[in-house]
Amino acid sequence: MVGIRRVAQHLNLSIGTVSRALNGRPDVNEETRRRVLEAAGALGYAPNQAGRALRRGSTGVVGFMMQTGSEITGDGDTFFMSVFDGVQAVFSRHNLDLVVLLCSSREDPDDYLRRTVARGFADALIISATRREDSRIAYLAERGIPFIALGRSETDAGHPWIDLDFEGLARTGIDRLVAKGHRRIAVSAPADDANLGFVFLDSARTALEGHGLVLPPELVLRSPPNEIGGYQMARQVVAMEERPTAIVLVNETTAIGFYRGLRDAGLEPGRDIAVIGFRESPQAKFLSPPLTCFRIDLHALGEGLAEALLATMPGFQERYPLGTVRRIWPMSLITGESDGIPR
Amino acid sequence: MVGIRRVAQHLNLSIGTVSRALNGRPDVNEETRRRVLEAAGALGYAPNQAGRALRRGSTGVVGFMMQTGSEITGDGDTFFMSVFDGVQAVFSRHNLDLVVLLCSSREDPDDYLRRTVARGFADALIISATRREDSRIAYLAERGIPFIALGRSETDAGHPWIDLDFEGLARTGIDRLVAKGHRRIAVSAPADDANLGFVFLDSARTALEGHGLVLPPELVLRSPPNEIGGYQMARQVVAMEERPTAIVLVNETTAIGFYRGLRDAGLEPGRDIAVIGFRESPQAKFLSPPLTCFRIDLHALGEGLAEALLATMPGFQERYPLGTVRRIWPMSLITGESDGIPR
């Protein structure tokens, strides 16, 4: 297969000029474009579609793939937009544009990614919502496409990732509740195969075992990542014969519904059931009693993602000599009044 | 200038095949690609860069340009993500992908748009944050790029738009406050030249005049669209020698800061200063006293934008025979307890 390098050698032109001519850029004169097209035809040039748009300067665009859908972003999103802001702060130094690839929850993320790569308009990708086994990782790695994952996975292609500290969340939450006298502690988990669910549950089990406690299956509450999911978990807890006295939530929006679900059943969060929430989101700031939860610097997280991605991109890695970043992002506990002692 | 049509005629191939060959799509056999490239060279083909990626099927991507920045989306965004969800619901019927083009507030939106168009990866565009005079509109119209604006503008290129009912917001808010006995009513406005600010202020003035009242310049409070902006407006109000007894806010996030700003000065929203907010956002739902504000079906708004855009796109307009949509999107009043009678 004759590539762009061979065409450039044949014409004694730079690869960049040939690339611009083949890609129809306006900054190539007509005579050069004519020569390039003729030579490309005569030599049997075949573009490497997947690689074509994935080199420095060829698009100047980096895609951030996130999952959407009325279950996930129906009430907006306060997490990713803050991360994007940090990513952009870094990219703006390099004239790179961030575009957000909205993968609907109705669609298979693998299909979506393949289509995106075929469309070839991004130099590099940031993927999120990583699954336990995530074939997107192998797909991108095999094609040599620079990418970073927000979230770990069992699928390891020697790729960079940054993940939130779900172990720390589980350990800090459980330790704190046990210290206050709780023994029957529930945890939430995503309803799907998001890797964070596995990490969080494993860590919660380990933390409980450290105190001689167990996590019975009925105290693992699965829910969609929204207010209604939180409400349903509260109703499940309320209906239990032997209720937990405390819960640690792994999604920020569920806390809001959980509060409402308890109140609708005449229970008071913090007093009747201790609640430790996930992130101190803009909505969570308005909960009463104030939610004990975790603060994450999302802007800095976005900057970290961007820098770690640039460290993998041929045109930038000498300026970001970070190697393959694999980093657990810290979260700091914000003590509220939602996790009192057991009644 | 020889275009793609001439190359296709010369080879007796379809325009689609020639386009795919020139664009390096993998679904063209090598012999065909060779013939196309040779003919393109021999005939002096010059791609129409701006138009190239803006026909049906050529990219399958529609871009939604929104403004970001720590001032705007630093705490997330609950408006646009809900709109995107509606846009995607329509696009998914047609295998179109929505990508979000994040234009940082540090960047000139006109420059950003020109770069995006040059990158040519979208078939059509949705623009937002329309300004009073918005050169993006003429730019896109001149190039025949299908687009729709979320927001009106004085710049009229015969293009489609959908805008929120800022007149209705002003009129309903003012009428309601006047009926409760308020005579000295402040309004908020964006700090920049967003068109919505002009529409809202004009409408507020007209509504006040209808009651024999005026809007003195000191009661037009300008602020960035965030919590801190709302807080600063409250401090301004508190510091006035002759305070307004009521305010109508034109941004959803400012209500939260406005409440805080009043309370920090020992004033109670609803009792000391009546407040009518903009949208019933997820955060606003947690305000106490409950905020009198407006409900907007953002999912439906997204669907409306998508359908109106498809009505302008060559491959879709027969399925969406809507003509040039120019539509004021309704908002319905949600009565809370934040707009009592004057003290």
HADDOCK unambig.tbl for C-alpha pairs under 7 A between the chains (distance, minus, plus):
assign (segid A and resid 24 and name CA) (segid B and resid 47 and name CA) 5.67 0.50 0.50
assign (segid A and resid 24 and name CA) (segid B and resid 49 and name CA) 6.37 0.50 0.50
assign (segid A and resid 25 and name CA) (segid B and resid 49 and name CA) 6.72 0.50 0.50
assign (segid A and resid 26 and name CA) (segid B and resid 49 and name CA) 6.83 0.50 0.50
assign (segid A and resid 34 and name CA) (segid B and resid 41 and name CA) 4.26 0.50 0.50
assign (segid A and resid 34 and name CA) (segid B and resid 42 and name CA) 6.78 0.50 0.50
assign (segid A and resid 34 and name CA) (segid B and resid 44 and name CA) 5.74 0.50 0.50
assign (segid A and resid 35 and name CA) (segid B and resid 41 and name CA) 6.43 0.50 0.50
assign (segid A and resid 37 and name CA) (segid B and resid 37 and name CA) 5.26 0.50 0.50
assign (segid A and resid 37 and name CA) (segid B and resid 38 and name CA) 6.19 0.50 0.50
assign (segid A and resid 37 and name CA) (segid B and resid 40 and name CA) 6.58 0.50 0.50
assign (segid A and resid 37 and name CA) (segid B and resid 41 and name CA) 4.76 0.50 0.50
assign (segid A and resid 38 and name CA) (segid B and resid 37 and name CA) 6.15 0.50 0.50
assign (segid A and resid 38 and name CA) (segid B and resid 38 and name CA) 4.60 0.50 0.50
assign (segid A and resid 38 and name CA) (segid B and resid 41 and name CA) 4.65 0.50 0.50
assign (segid A and resid 38 and name CA) (segid B and resid 42 and name CA) 6.67 0.50 0.50
assign (segid A and resid 40 and name CA) (segid B and resid 37 and name CA) 6.58 0.50 0.50
assign (segid A and resid 41 and name CA) (segid B and resid 34 and name CA) 4.26 0.50 0.50
assign (segid A and resid 41 and name CA) (segid B and resid 35 and name CA) 6.44 0.50 0.50
assign (segid A and resid 41 and name CA) (segid B and resid 37 and name CA) 4.73 0.50 0.50
assign (segid A and resid 41 and name CA) (segid B and resid 38 and name CA) 4.67 0.50 0.50
assign (segid A and resid 42 and name CA) (segid B and resid 34 and name CA) 6.77 0.50 0.50
assign (segid A and resid 42 and name CA) (segid B and resid 38 and name CA) 6.66 0.50 0.50
assign (segid A and resid 44 and name CA) (segid B and resid 34 and name CA) 5.74 0.50 0.50
assign (segid A and resid 47 and name CA) (segid B and resid 24 and name CA) 5.66 0.50 0.50
assign (segid A and resid 49 and name CA) (segid B and resid 24 and name CA) 6.36 0.50 0.50
assign (segid A and resid 49 and name CA) (segid B and resid 25 and name CA) 6.71 0.50 0.50
assign (segid A and resid 49 and name CA) (segid B and resid 26 and name CA) 6.85 0.50 0.50
assign (segid A and resid 59 and name CA) (segid B and resid 119 and name CA) 6.59 0.50 0.50
assign (segid A and resid 68 and name CA) (segid B and resid 85 and name CA) 6.97 0.50 0.50
assign (segid A and resid 69 and name CA) (segid B and resid 85 and name CA) 5.88 0.50 0.50
assign (segid A and resid 70 and name CA) (segid B and resid 85 and name CA) 6.50 0.50 0.50
assign (segid A and resid 73 and name CA) (segid B and resid 81 and name CA) 6.02 0.50 0.50
assign (segid A and resid 73 and name CA) (segid B and resid 82 and name CA) 6.29 0.50 0.50
assign (segid A and resid 74 and name CA) (segid B and resid 82 and name CA) 5.07 0.50 0.50
assign (segid A and resid 74 and name CA) (segid B and resid 85 and name CA) 6.82 0.50 0.50
assign (segid A and resid 75 and name CA) (segid B and resid 78 and name CA) 5.93 0.50 0.50
assign (segid A and resid 75 and name CA) (segid B and resid 82 and name CA) 5.90 0.50 0.50
assign (segid A and resid 75 and name CA) (segid B and resid 282 and name CA) 6.65 0.50 0.50
assign (segid A and resid 76 and name CA) (segid B and resid 77 and name CA) 5.91 0.50 0.50
assign (segid A and resid 76 and name CA) (segid B and resid 78 and name CA) 3.43 0.50 0.50
assign (segid A and resid 76 and name CA) (segid B and resid 79 and name CA) 5.85 0.50 0.50
assign (segid A and resid 76 and name CA) (segid B and resid 80 and name CA) 6.83 0.50 0.50
assign (segid A and resid 76 and name CA) (segid B and resid 81 and name CA) 4.69 0.50 0.50
assign (segid A and resid 76 and name CA) (segid B and resid 82 and name CA) 5.17 0.50 0.50
assign (segid A and resid 77 and name CA) (segid B and resid 76 and name CA) 5.90 0.50 0.50
assign (segid A and resid 77 and name CA) (segid B and resid 77 and name CA) 5.42 0.50 0.50
assign (segid A and resid 77 and name CA) (segid B and resid 78 and name CA) 5.31 0.50 0.50
assign (segid A and resid 77 and name CA) (segid B and resid 81 and name CA) 6.19 0.50 0.50
assign (segid A and resid 78 and name CA) (segid B and resid 75 and name CA) 5.93 0.50 0.50
assign (segid A and resid 78 and name CA) (segid B and resid 76 and name CA) 3.43 0.50 0.50
assign (segid A and resid 78 and name CA) (segid B and resid 77 and name CA) 5.32 0.50 0.50
assign (segid A and resid 78 and name CA) (segid B and resid 78 and name CA) 6.60 0.50 0.50
assign (segid A and resid 79 and name CA) (segid B and resid 76 and name CA) 5.84 0.50 0.50
assign (segid A and resid 80 and name CA) (segid B and resid 76 and name CA) 6.82 0.50 0.50
assign (segid A and resid 81 and name CA) (segid B and resid 73 and name CA) 6.02 0.50 0.50
assign (segid A and resid 81 and name CA) (segid B and resid 76 and name CA) 4.67 0.50 0.50
assign (segid A and resid 81 and name CA) (segid B and resid 77 and name CA) 6.17 0.50 0.50
assign (segid A and resid 82 and name CA) (segid B and resid 73 and name CA) 6.26 0.50 0.50
assign (segid A and resid 82 and name CA) (segid B and resid 74 and name CA) 5.04 0.50 0.50
assign (segid A and resid 82 and name CA) (segid B and resid 75 and name CA) 5.87 0.50 0.50
assign (segid A and resid 82 and name CA) (segid B and resid 76 and name CA) 5.14 0.50 0.50
assign (segid A and resid 85 and name CA) (segid B and resid 68 and name CA) 6.97 0.50 0.50
assign (segid A and resid 85 and name CA) (segid B and resid 69 and name CA) 5.88 0.50 0.50
assign (segid A and resid 85 and name CA) (segid B and resid 70 and name CA) 6.51 0.50 0.50
assign (segid A and resid 85 and name CA) (segid B and resid 74 and name CA) 6.80 0.50 0.50
assign (segid A and resid 98 and name CA) (segid B and resid 102 and name CA) 6.39 0.50 0.50
assign (segid A and resid 99 and name CA) (segid B and resid 99 and name CA) 6.35 0.50 0.50
assign (segid A and resid 99 and name CA) (segid B and resid 100 and name CA) 5.38 0.50 0.50
assign (segid A and resid 99 and name CA) (segid B and resid 101 and name CA) 4.91 0.50 0.50
assign (segid A and resid 99 and name CA) (segid B and resid 102 and name CA) 6.13 0.50 0.50
assign (segid A and resid 100 and name CA) (segid B and resid 99 and name CA) 5.38 0.50 0.50
assign (segid A and resid 100 and name CA) (segid B and resid 100 and name CA) 4.71 0.50 0.50
assign (segid A and resid 100 and name CA) (segid B and resid 101 and name CA) 6.66 0.50 0.50
assign (segid A and resid 101 and name CA) (segid B and resid 99 and name CA) 4.92 0.50 0.50
assign (segid A and resid 101 and name CA) (segid B and resid 100 and name CA) 6.67 0.50 0.50
assign (segid A and resid 102 and name CA) (segid B and resid 98 and name CA) 6.39 0.50 0.50
assign (segid A and resid 102 and name CA) (segid B and resid 99 and name CA) 6.14 0.50 0.50
assign (segid A and resid 119 and name CA) (segid B and resid 59 and name CA) 6.59 0.50 0.50
assign (segid A and resid 121 and name CA) (segid B and resid 121 and name CA) 6.15 0.50 0.50
assign (segid A and resid 282 and name CA) (segid B and resid 75 and name CA) 6.66 0.50 0.50
assign (segid A and resid 282 and name CA) (segid B and resid 283 and name CA) 6.87 0.50 0.50
assign (segid A and resid 283 and name CA) (segid B and resid 282 and name CA) 6.85 0.50 0.50
assign (segid A and resid 283 and name CA) (segid B and resid 283 and name CA) 5.09 0.50 0.50
assign (segid A and resid 286 and name CA) (segid B and resid 286 and name CA) 5.93 0.50 0.50
